[in-house]
Amino acid sequence: VERDFEWVGVFVAEKVVERLPEVSLHDLQLAWLKIARQARLKRHHTIQREEMSVREHMSLILRRLRDDHFVVFESLFDPRLGVASLVVSFLATLELVKERLVVVTQNEAFAPIYVKRADSATGDA
């Protein structure tokens, strides 16, 4: 300093206005959705014991498969009964497959899945 270069000071008389980034409506919407999602994850919930019988659901599924026709897999479930009923119905379907009372088939990848009673199905699966 003071040999190769000099100290320089500059006085700025004008006040510099800080420019803030603009916020779009889409940015606000995304921020709000994130807050709402976090609130849903942290809200209190009550867990109640519900008696649901896998055997009862197995009987209901077998009644739906009474005819000698393939039934679309999704039609075996009733979303109006709630998540617990959907889970028990799925477990009942798996149990029916395990006991070889129903046959589950799919013709190709990403094709619909069909279910049929094993006693009316042709061939072994």
Buried (B, 14 or more C-beta within 10 A) or exposed (E): EEEEEEEEEEEEEEEEEEEEEEEEEEEEEEEEEEEEEEEEEEEEEEEEEEEBEBEEBBEBBBEEBEEEEBBEBEEBBEEEEEEEBBBBBBBBBBBBBEEEBBBBBEEEEEEEEBBBBBEBBEEEE
